[in-house]
Amino acid sequence: MSRSVSTQDLILDISVNLTRIGDWIADSYSEKKDLIKLFLNQTDEYLSQLKGAKVSRDLEVVLTTFFSEFIKLKEAQIQNDKDFWAEKALTWANILSHRAKLA
């Protein structure tokens, strides 16, 4: 049985994933590489579900910017600049958690 997840919940799920990913990259990247990959893939699934969702104009701007940033982050080699990657993930987690209420 599948349940429908609200746009706000999807955004909050993405935020939580980014927080976890950012923490793992900053603190224990070598040990958590596989888990990071799993959560990145899960976040991709959430983003796919969000595409085309009806959201406010303010949130649409934020999500469009995030989609673009997330693609760039995924293409970046995490191990080459862990601090940058972790900071970006945590920053976006914070932004999305605050903007989710606009959904």
BADREN-182812 format. One line per field, with one value per atom (N, C-alpha, C, O): residue number from 1; residue in three letters; chain; x, y, z. Coordinates in Angstrom, 2 decimals. Layout:
num: (NUM | ...)
residuo: (ALA | ...)
cadena: (A | ...)
x: (X | ...)
y: (Y | ...)
z: (Z | ...)
# end
This chain:
num: (1 | 1 | 1 | 1 | 2 | 2 | 2 | 2 | 3 | 3 | 3 | 3 | 4 | 4 | 4 | 4 | 5 | 5 | 5 | 5 | 6 | 6 | 6 | 6 | 7 | 7 | 7 | 7 | 8 | 8 | 8 | 8 | 9 | 9 | 9 | 9 | 10 | 10 | 10 | 10 | 11 | 11 | 11 | 11 | 12 | 12 | 12 | 12 | 13 | 13 | 13 | 13 | 14 | 14 | 14 | 14 | 15 | 15 | 15 | 15 | 16 | 16 | 16 | 16 | 17 | 17 | 17 | 17 | 18 | 18 | 18 | 18 | 19 | 19 | 19 | 19 | 20 | 20 | 20 | 20 | 21 | 21 | 21 | 21 | 22 | 22 | 22 | 22 | 23 | 23 | 23 | 23 | 24 | 24 | 24 | 24 | 25 | 25 | 25 | 25 | 26 | 26 | 26 | 26 | 27 | 27 | 27 | 27 | 28 | 28 | 28 | 28 | 29 | 29 | 29 | 29 | 30 | 30 | 30 | 30 | 31 | 31 | 31 | 31 | 32 | 32 | 32 | 32 | 33 | 33 | 33 | 33 | 34 | 34 | 34 | 34 | 35 | 35 | 35 | 35 | 36 | 36 | 36 | 36 | 37 | 37 | 37 | 37 | 38 | 38 | 38 | 38 | 39 | 39 | 39 | 39 | 40 | 40 | 40 | 40 | 41 | 41 | 41 | 41 | 42 | 42 | 42 | 42 | 43 | 43 | 43 | 43 | 44 | 44 | 44 | 44 | 45 | 45 | 45 | 45 | 46 | 46 | 46 | 46 | 47 | 47 | 47 | 47 | 48 | 48 | 48 | 48 | 49 | 49 | 49 | 49 | 50 | 50 | 50 | 50 | 51 | 51 | 51 | 51 | 52 | 52 | 52 | 52 | 53 | 53 | 53 | 53 | 54 | 54 | 54 | 54 | 55 | 55 | 55 | 55 | 56 | 56 | 56 | 56 | 57 | 57 | 57 | 57 | 58 | 58 | 58 | 58 | 59 | 59 | 59 | 59 | 60 | 60 | 60 | 60 | 61 | 61 | 61 | 61 | 62 | 62 | 62 | 62 | 63 | 63 | 63 | 63 | 64 | 64 | 64 | 64 | 65 | 65 | 65 | 65 | 66 | 66 | 66 | 66 | 67 | 67 | 67 | 67 | 68 | 68 | 68 | 68 | 69 | 69 | 69 | 69 | 70 | 70 | 70 | 70 | 71 | 71 | 71 | 71 | 72 | 72 | 72 | 72 | 73 | 73 | 73 | 73 | 74 | 74 | 74 | 74 | 75 | 75 | 75 | 75 | 76 | 76 | 76 | 76 | 77 | 77 | 77 | 77 | 78 | 78 | 78 | 78 | 79 | 79 | 79 | 79 | 80 | 80 | 80 | 80 | 81 | 81 | 81 | 81 | 82 | 82 | 82 | 82 | 83 | 83 | 83 | 83 | 84 | 84 | 84 | 84 | 85 | 85 | 85 | 85 | 86 | 86 | 86 | 86 | 87 | 87 | 87 | 87 | 88 | 88 | 88 | 88 | 89 | 89 | 89 | 89 | 90 | 90 | 90 | 90 | 91 | 91 | 91 | 91 | 92 | 92 | 92 | 92 | 93 | 93 | 93 | 93 | 94 | 94 | 94 | 94 | 95 | 95 | 95 | 95 | 96 | 96 | 96 | 96 | 97 | 97 | 97 | 97 | 98 | 98 | 98 | 98 | 99 | 99 | 99 | 99 | 100 | 100 | 100 | 100 | 101 | 101 | 101 | 101 | 102 | 102 | 102 | 102 | 103 | 103 | 103 | 103)
residuo: (MET | MET | MET | MET | SER | SER | SER | SER | ARG | ARG | ARG | ARG | SER | SER | SER | SER | VAL | VAL | VAL | VAL | SER | SER | SER | SER | THR | THR | THR | THR | GLN | GLN | GLN | GLN | ASP | ASP | ASP | ASP | LEU | LEU | LEU | LEU | ILE | ILE | ILE | ILE | LEU | LEU | LEU | LEU | ASP | ASP | ASP | ASP | ILE | ILE | ILE | ILE | SER | SER | SER | SER | VAL | VAL | VAL | VAL | ASN | ASN | ASN | ASN | LEU | LEU | LEU | LEU | THR | THR | THR | THR | ARG | ARG | ARG | ARG | ILE | ILE | ILE | ILE | GLY | GLY | GLY | GLY | ASP | ASP | ASP | ASP | TRP | TRP | TRP | TRP | ILE | ILE | ILE | ILE | ALA | ALA | ALA | ALA | ASP | ASP | ASP | ASP | SER | SER | SER | SER | TYR | TYR | TYR | TYR | SER | SER | SER | SER | GLU | GLU | GLU | GLU | LYS | LYS | LYS | LYS | LYS | LYS | LYS | LYS | ASP | ASP | ASP | ASP | LEU | LEU | LEU | LEU | ILE | ILE | ILE | ILE | LYS | LYS | LYS | LYS | LEU | LEU | LEU | LEU | PHE | PHE | PHE | PHE | LEU | LEU | LEU | LEU | ASN | ASN | ASN | ASN | GLN | GLN | GLN | GLN | THR | THR | THR | THR | ASP | ASP | ASP | ASP | GLU | GLU | GLU | GLU | TYR | TYR | TYR | TYR | LEU | LEU | LEU | LEU | SER | SER | SER | SER | GLN | GLN | GLN | GLN | LEU | LEU | LEU | LEU | LYS | LYS | LYS | LYS | GLY | GLY | GLY | GLY | ALA | ALA | ALA | ALA | LYS | LYS | LYS | LYS | VAL | VAL | VAL | VAL | SER | SER | SER | SER | ARG | ARG | ARG | ARG | ASP | ASP | ASP | ASP | LEU | LEU | LEU | LEU | GLU | GLU | GLU | GLU | VAL | VAL | VAL | VAL | VAL | VAL | VAL | VAL | LEU | LEU | LEU | LEU | THR | THR | THR | THR | THR | THR | THR | THR | PHE | PHE | PHE | PHE | PHE | PHE | PHE | PHE | SER | SER | SER | SER | GLU | GLU | GLU | GLU | PHE | PHE | PHE | PHE | ILE | ILE | ILE | ILE | LYS | LYS | LYS | LYS | LEU | LEU | LEU | LEU | LYS | LYS | LYS | LYS | GLU | GLU | GLU | GLU | ALA | ALA | ALA | ALA | GLN | GLN | GLN | GLN | ILE | ILE | ILE | ILE | GLN | GLN | GLN | GLN | ASN | ASN | ASN | ASN | ASP | ASP | ASP | ASP | LYS | LYS | LYS | LYS | ASP | ASP | ASP | ASP | PHE | PHE | PHE | PHE | TRP | TRP | TRP | TRP | ALA | ALA | ALA | ALA | GLU | GLU | GLU | GLU | LYS | LYS | LYS | LYS | ALA | ALA | ALA | ALA | LEU | LEU | LEU | LEU | THR | THR | THR | THR | TRP | TRP | TRP | TRP | ALA | ALA | ALA | ALA | ASN | ASN | ASN | ASN | ILE | ILE | ILE | ILE | LEU | LEU | LEU | LEU | SER | SER | SER | SER | HIS | HIS | HIS | HIS | ARG | ARG | ARG | ARG | ALA | ALA | ALA | ALA | LYS | LYS | LYS | LYS | LEU | LEU | LEU | LEU | ALA | ALA | ALA | ALA)
cadena: (A | A | A | A | A | A | A | A | A | A | A | A | A | A | A | A | A | A | A | A | A | A | A | A | A | A | A | A | A | A | A | A | A | A | A | A | A | A | A | A | A | A | A | A | A | A | A | A | A | A | A | A | A | A | A | A | A | A | A | A | A | A | A | A | A | A | A | A | A | A | A | A | A | A | A | A | A | A | A | A | A | A | A | A | A | A | A | A | A | A | A | A | A | A | A | A | A | A | A | A | A | A | A | A | A | A | A | A | A | A | A | A | A | A | A | A | A | A | A | A | A | A | A | A | A | A | A | A | A | A | A | A | A | A | A | A | A | A | A | A | A | A | A | A | A | A | A | A | A | A | A | A | A | A | A | A | A | A | A | A | A | A | A | A | A | A | A | A | A | A | A | A | A | A | A | A | A | A | A | A | A | A | A | A | A | A | A | A | A | A | A | A | A | A | A | A | A | A | A | A | A | A | A | A | A | A | A | A | A | A | A | A | A | A | A | A | A | A | A | A | A | A | A | A | A | A | A | A | A | A | A | A | A | A | A | A | A | A | A | A | A | A | A | A | A | A | A | A | A | A | A | A | A | A | A | A | A | A | A | A | A | A | A | A | A | A | A | A | A | A | A | A | A | A | A | A | A | A | A | A | A | A | A | A | A | A | A | A | A | A | A | A | A | A | A | A | A | A | A | A | A | A | A | A | A | A | A | A | A | A | A | A | A | A | A | A | A | A | A | A | A | A | A | A | A | A | A | A | A | A | A | A | A | A | A | A | A | A | A | A | A | A | A | A | A | A | A | A | A | A | A | A | A | A | A | A | A | A | A | A | A | A | A | A | A | A | A | A | A | A | A | A | A | A | A | A | A | A | A | A | A | A | A | A | A | A | A | A | A | A | A | A | A | A | A | A | A | A | A | A | A | A | A | A | A | A | A | A | A | A | A | A)
x: (0.85 | 0.00 | 0.89 | 1.74 | 0.70 | 1.52 | 0.71 | -0.50 | 1.39 | 0.68 | 1.23 | 2.40 | 0.39 | 0.79 | 1.52 | 1.05 | 2.67 | 3.47 | 3.28 | 3.35 | 3.05 | 2.84 | 4.14 | 5.23 | 4.01 | 5.18 | 6.01 | 7.24 | 5.36 | 6.08 | 6.89 | 8.05 | 6.29 | 7.00 | 8.19 | 9.25 | 8.04 | 9.16 | 10.32 | 11.48 | 10.00 | 11.05 | 11.73 | 12.95 | 10.96 | 11.55 | 12.39 | 13.43 | 11.95 | 12.75 | 14.09 | 15.12 | 14.06 | 15.29 | 16.20 | 17.41 | 15.62 | 16.39 | 17.07 | 18.25 | 16.33 | 16.90 | 18.02 | 19.07 | 17.80 | 18.86 | 20.11 | 21.23 | 19.94 | 21.10 | 21.85 | 23.08 | 21.11 | 21.76 | 22.59 | 23.74 | 22.00 | 22.74 | 23.98 | 25.08 | 23.79 | 24.90 | 26.00 | 27.17 | 25.62 | 26.61 | 27.39 | 28.61 | 26.68 | 27.35 | 28.30 | 29.44 | 27.85 | 28.69 | 29.92 | 31.00 | 29.75 | 30.89 | 31.91 | 33.11 | 31.43 | 32.33 | 33.02 | 34.19 | 32.32 | 32.84 | 33.41 | 34.36 | 32.85 | 33.28 | 33.08 | 32.49 | 33.57 | 33.35 | 33.79 | 33.03 | 34.98 | 35.52 | 34.63 | 34.40 | 34.14 | 33.32 | 31.88 | 31.20 | 31.42 | 30.01 | 29.78 | 28.67 | 30.80 | 30.66 | 29.44 | 28.69 | 29.24 | 28.11 | 26.77 | 25.82 | 26.71 | 25.49 | 25.21 | 24.06 | 26.25 | 26.11 | 25.53 | 24.61 | 26.07 | 25.58 | 24.10 | 23.31 | 23.74 | 22.35 | 21.43 | 20.37 | 21.83 | 21.00 | 20.97 | 19.97 | 22.05 | 22.03 | 21.02 | 20.27 | 21.02 | 20.06 | 18.63 | 17.73 | 18.42 | 17.08 | 16.64 | 15.49 | 17.57 | 17.26 | 16.90 | 15.98 | 17.60 | 17.24 | 15.80 | 15.07 | 15.41 | 14.04 | 13.04 | 12.01 | 13.34 | 12.46 | 12.36 | 11.28 | 13.49 | 13.48 | 12.65 | 11.94 | 12.72 | 11.90 | 10.42 | 9.62 | 10.06 | 8.66 | 8.22 | 7.04 | 9.16 | 8.83 | 8.64 | 7.90 | 9.30 | 9.22 | 7.78 | 7.06 | 7.37 | 6.01 | 4.99 | 3.82 | 5.43 | 4.51 | 4.09 | 4.89 | 2.87 | 2.37 | 2.85 | 2.50 | 3.67 | 4.20 | 4.08 | 3.85 | 4.23 | 4.18 | 5.35 | 6.36 | 5.22 | 6.29 | 7.58 | 8.66 | 7.47 | 8.66 | 9.39 | 10.62 | 8.64 | 9.26 | 9.80 | 10.83 | 9.11 | 9.57 | 10.96 | 11.80 | 11.20 | 12.52 | 13.58 | 14.66 | 13.27 | 14.22 | 14.49 | 15.65 | 13.44 | 13.62 | 14.39 | 15.23 | 14.13 | 14.87 | 16.35 | 17.19 | 16.67 | 18.07 | 18.67 | 19.79 | 17.92 | 18.42 | 18.65 | 19.69 | 17.71 | 17.89 | 19.21 | 19.98 | 19.47 | 20.71 | 21.94 | 22.91 | 21.90 | 23.02 | 23.25 | 24.39 | 22.17 | 22.30 | 22.98 | 23.81 | 22.63 | 23.28 | 24.78 | 25.59 | 25.15 | 26.57 | 27.27 | 28.38 | 26.61 | 27.21 | 27.42 | 28.47 | 26.44 | 26.57 | 27.71 | 28.37 | 27.92 | 28.99 | 30.36 | 31.37 | 30.40 | 31.68 | 32.21 | 31.44 | 33.49 | 34.11 | 34.16 | 34.94 | 33.33 | 33.22 | 34.57 | 34.94 | 35.31 | 36.56 | 37.59 | 38.53 | 37.44 | 38.39 | 38.16 | 39.09 | 36.96 | 36.67 | 35.50 | 34.40 | 35.76 | 34.71 | 34.07 | 32.85 | 34.89 | 34.35 | 33.38 | 32.31 | 33.73 | 32.86 | 31.54 | 30.46 | 31.65 | 30.46 | 29.56 | 28.35 | 30.16 | 29.38 | 28.70 | 27.53 | 29.42 | 28.85 | 27.67 | 26.64 | 27.82 | 26.72 | 25.50 | 24.37 | 25.74 | 24.63 | 23.90 | 22.67 | 24.65 | 24.03 | 23.32 | 22.27 | 23.89 | 23.25 | 21.91 | 20.90 | 21.90 | 20.65 | 19.65 | 18.44 | 20.12 | 19.20 | 18.48 | 17.27 | 19.22 | 18.65 | 17.65 | 16.54 | 18.04 | 17.16 | 15.86 | 14.77 | 15.99 | 14.80 | 13.89 | 12.66 | 14.46 | 13.61 | 12.79 | 11.65 | 13.36 | 12.63 | 11.63 | 10.59 | 11.94 | 11.07 | 9.96 | 9.02 | 10.06 | 9.06 | 7.65 | 6.68 | 7.55 | 6.21 | 5.54 | 4.33 | 6.31 | 5.73 | 5.07 | 4.41 | 5.24 | 4.71 | 3.19 | 2.58)
y: (-1.17 | 0.00 | 1.23 | 1.39 | 2.10 | 3.30 | 4.48 | 4.57 | 5.36 | 6.52 | 7.76 | 7.82 | 8.73 | 9.98 | 10.83 | 11.02 | 11.32 | 12.15 | 13.60 | 13.91 | 14.48 | 15.88 | 16.52 | 16.04 | 17.59 | 18.34 | 18.81 | 18.73 | 19.29 | 19.75 | 18.61 | 18.80 | 17.43 | 16.28 | 15.87 | 15.53 | 15.91 | 15.58 | 16.55 | 16.14 | 17.82 | 18.83 | 18.61 | 18.72 | 18.30 | 18.02 | 16.74 | 16.67 | 15.72 | 14.50 | 14.79 | 14.27 | 15.63 | 16.03 | 16.76 | 16.52 | 17.65 | 18.41 | 17.49 | 17.66 | 16.53 | 15.57 | 14.77 | 14.57 | 14.32 | 13.58 | 14.42 | 13.94 | 15.67 | 16.55 | 16.77 | 16.85 | 16.88 | 17.03 | 15.79 | 15.90 | 14.63 | 13.39 | 13.30 | 13.00 | 13.55 | 13.47 | 14.44 | 14.08 | 15.68 | 16.69 | 16.29 | 16.43 | 15.79 | 15.34 | 14.18 | 14.17 | 13.21 | 12.04 | 12.43 | 11.90 | 13.34 | 13.77 | 14.48 | 14.24 | 15.34 | 16.11 | 15.25 | 15.48 | 14.26 | 13.52 | 12.14 | 11.71 | 11.45 | 10.05 | 9.59 | 8.53 | 10.38 | 10.09 | 8.69 | 7.96 | 8.30 | 6.99 | 5.84 | 4.89 | 5.93 | 4.85 | 4.88 | 3.85 | 6.03 | 6.20 | 6.37 | 6.73 | 6.14 | 6.36 | 5.66 | 6.27 | 4.40 | 3.66 | 4.21 | 4.29 | 4.59 | 5.18 | 6.54 | 6.87 | 7.32 | 8.62 | 8.41 | 9.12 | 7.45 | 7.15 | 6.75 | 7.20 | 5.91 | 5.48 | 6.69 | 6.79 | 7.59 | 8.75 | 9.76 | 10.45 | 9.85 | 10.70 | 10.15 | 10.92 | 8.85 | 8.23 | 8.41 | 8.68 | 8.26 | 8.47 | 9.93 | 10.19 | 10.84 | 12.26 | 12.52 | 13.29 | 11.87 | 11.97 | 11.51 | 12.14 | 10.43 | 9.93 | 10.97 | 11.21 | 11.56 | 12.60 | 13.79 | 14.34 | 14.17 | 15.29 | 14.96 | 15.83 | 13.74 | 13.32 | 13.44 | 13.86 | 13.08 | 13.19 | 14.65 | 14.96 | 15.54 | 16.96 | 17.67 | 18.65 | 17.17 | 17.84 | 17.91 | 16.91 | 19.08 | 19.28 | 19.53 | 19.77 | 19.47 | 19.74 | 21.21 | 22.09 | 21.44 | 22.82 | 23.42 | 22.94 | 24.46 | 25.14 | 26.65 | 27.12 | 27.39 | 28.84 | 29.35 | 28.65 | 30.53 | 31.13 | 31.25 | 30.96 | 31.67 | 31.81 | 30.48 | 30.43 | 29.43 | 28.11 | 27.59 | 26.93 | 27.89 | 27.45 | 28.00 | 27.28 | 29.25 | 29.85 | 29.11 | 28.80 | 28.83 | 28.13 | 26.72 | 26.31 | 26.00 | 24.63 | 24.59 | 23.71 | 25.53 | 25.59 | 25.79 | 25.12 | 26.70 | 26.93 | 25.69 | 25.30 | 25.06 | 23.86 | 22.73 | 22.06 | 22.50 | 21.43 | 21.62 | 20.67 | 22.84 | 23.15 | 22.91 | 22.30 | 23.39 | 23.20 | 21.73 | 21.28 | 20.99 | 19.58 | 18.80 | 17.93 | 19.11 | 18.46 | 18.74 | 17.83 | 19.99 | 20.35 | 19.64 | 19.14 | 19.59 | 18.91 | 17.43 | 16.88 | 16.79 | 15.37 | 15.09 | 14.06 | 16.02 | 15.85 | 16.10 | 15.61 | 16.87 | 17.18 | 15.93 | 15.08 | 15.84 | 14.72 | 15.07 | 15.92 | 14.41 | 14.71 | 14.63 | 15.52 | 13.56 | 13.35 | 14.44 | 14.61 | 15.19 | 16.26 | 17.52 | 18.30 | 17.73 | 18.92 | 18.63 | 19.16 | 17.79 | 17.35 | 18.51 | 18.55 | 19.46 | 20.57 | 21.41 | 21.78 | 21.70 | 22.47 | 21.73 | 22.31 | 20.44 | 19.64 | 19.57 | 19.76 | 19.31 | 19.21 | 20.54 | 20.56 | 21.64 | 22.96 | 23.25 | 23.74 | 22.94 | 23.17 | 22.31 | 22.79 | 21.05 | 20.16 | 20.67 | 20.70 | 21.08 | 21.57 | 22.91 | 23.15 | 23.76 | 25.04 | 24.81 | 25.42 | 23.93 | 23.66 | 22.95 | 23.18 | 22.10 | 21.45 | 22.50 | 22.41 | 23.48 | 24.56 | 25.39 | 25.66 | 25.77 | 26.57 | 25.82 | 26.37 | 24.56 | 23.79 | 23.54 | 23.55 | 23.32 | 23.09 | 24.32 | 24.21 | 25.50 | 26.74 | 27.08 | 27.67 | 26.70 | 27.03 | 26.01 | 26.28 | 24.87 | 23.81 | 24.29 | 23.83 | 25.21 | 25.70 | 26.47 | 26.71 | 26.85 | 27.55 | 26.59 | 27.03 | 25.30 | 24.30 | 24.28 | 23.51)
z: (0.00 | 0.00 | 0.00 | 0.88 | -0.98 | -1.04 | -0.52 | -0.72 | 0.14 | 0.66 | -0.02 | -0.40 | -0.17 | -0.78 | 0.25 | 1.37 | -0.15 | 0.74 | 0.31 | -0.88 | 1.25 | 0.92 | 0.45 | 0.75 | -0.29 | -0.76 | 0.42 | 0.39 | 1.45 | 2.63 | 3.25 | 3.63 | 3.35 | 3.92 | 3.06 | 3.59 | 1.74 | 0.85 | 1.06 | 1.13 | 1.17 | 1.38 | 2.72 | 2.82 | 3.73 | 5.05 | 5.03 | 5.68 | 4.28 | 4.14 | 3.46 | 3.87 | 2.44 | 1.76 | 2.73 | 2.77 | 3.51 | 4.49 | 5.50 | 5.81 | 6.00 | 6.97 | 6.32 | 6.93 | 5.09 | 4.40 | 4.23 | 4.45 | 3.84 | 3.66 | 4.96 | 4.98 | 6.06 | 7.36 | 7.68 | 8.10 | 7.48 | 7.74 | 6.85 | 7.32 | 5.56 | 4.61 | 5.00 | 5.02 | 5.29 | 5.68 | 6.91 | 6.96 | 7.91 | 9.14 | 8.86 | 9.34 | 8.08 | 7.79 | 6.97 | 7.20 | 6.03 | 5.22 | 6.11 | 6.00 | 6.98 | 7.84 | 8.88 | 9.21 | 9.41 | 10.57 | 10.27 | 10.92 | 9.29 | 9.10 | 7.66 | 7.42 | 6.73 | 5.31 | 4.92 | 4.29 | 5.29 | 4.88 | 5.33 | 4.58 | 6.55 | 7.09 | 6.56 | 6.56 | 6.11 | 5.75 | 4.25 | 3.84 | 3.42 | 1.97 | 1.37 | 0.61 | 1.72 | 1.16 | 1.63 | 0.86 | 2.88 | 3.43 | 2.78 | 2.49 | 2.57 | 1.90 | 0.50 | 0.09 | -0.21 | -1.57 | -1.53 | -2.36 | -0.57 | -0.42 | -0.19 | -0.81 | 0.70 | 1.01 | -0.14 | -0.33 | -0.91 | -2.10 | -3.12 | -3.72 | -3.30 | -4.22 | -3.73 | -4.53 | -2.43 | -1.88 | -2.08 | -2.41 | -1.89 | -2.10 | -3.55 | -3.83 | -4.48 | -5.90 | -6.14 | -6.91 | -5.50 | -5.64 | -5.12 | -5.75 | -3.99 | -3.44 | -4.40 | -4.61 | -4.99 | -5.93 | -7.16 | -7.67 | -7.63 | -8.77 | -8.44 | -9.28 | -7.22 | -6.79 | -6.68 | -6.86 | -6.39 | -6.23 | -7.57 | -7.65 | -8.61 | -9.91 | -10.36 | -10.36 | -10.74 | -11.21 | -10.11 | -10.40 | -8.86 | -7.75 | -7.77 | -8.10 | -7.42 | -7.33 | -6.01 | -4.93 | -6.12 | -4.94 | -5.14 | -6.26 | -4.07 | -4.16 | -5.00 | -5.16 | -5.52 | -6.35 | -5.54 | -6.05 | -4.28 | -3.44 | -3.28 | -3.36 | -3.05 | -2.89 | -4.22 | -4.25 | -5.29 | -6.62 | -6.92 | -7.45 | -6.58 | -6.80 | -5.99 | -6.50 | -4.74 | -3.86 | -4.40 | -4.48 | -4.77 | -5.26 | -6.58 | -6.77 | -7.47 | -8.73 | -8.47 | -9.08 | -7.57 | -7.21 | -6.56 | -6.87 | -5.67 | -5.01 | -6.01 | -5.95 | -6.93 | -7.92 | -8.66 | -8.84 | -9.07 | -9.80 | -8.93 | -9.37 | -7.70 | -6.76 | -6.44 | -6.34 | -6.27 | -5.91 | -7.04 | -6.78 | -8.28 | -9.42 | -9.40 | -9.59 | -9.16 | -9.10 | -7.95 | -8.11 | -6.81 | -5.65 | -5.93 | -5.60 | -6.53 | -6.82 | -7.81 | -7.73 | -8.73 | -9.71 | -9.11 | -9.61 | -8.04 | -7.38 | -6.68 | -6.24 | -6.60 | -5.89 | -4.41 | -3.98 | -3.63 | -2.20 | -1.52 | -0.75 | -1.79 | -1.07 | -1.35 | -0.56 | -2.45 | -2.76 | -1.94 | -1.75 | -1.46 | -0.65 | 0.29 | 0.12 | 1.26 | 2.18 | 2.94 | 3.11 | 3.39 | 4.18 | 3.35 | 3.85 | 2.11 | 1.23 | 1.01 | 1.13 | 0.69 | 0.41 | 1.64 | 1.55 | 2.79 | 4.03 | 4.34 | 4.72 | 4.18 | 4.45 | 3.53 | 3.98 | 2.25 | 1.30 | 1.65 | 1.63 | 1.98 | 2.33 | 3.57 | 3.60 | 4.58 | 5.81 | 5.60 | 6.19 | 4.77 | 4.46 | 3.77 | 4.14 | 2.76 | 2.06 | 2.96 | 2.84 | 3.84 | 4.79 | 5.62 | 5.84 | 6.08 | 6.88 | 6.06 | 6.53 | 4.87 | 4.00 | 3.73 | 3.88 | 3.33 | 2.98 | 4.17 | 4.03 | 5.33 | 6.51 | 6.85 | 7.30 | 6.63 | 6.91 | 5.81 | 6.08 | 4.58 | 3.45 | 3.23 | 2.48 | 3.86 | 3.65 | 3.97 | 3.37 | 4.90 | 5.27 | 4.14 | 4.18 | 3.12 | 1.97 | 0.98 | 0.04 | 1.21 | 0.26 | 0.27 | -0.45)
# end
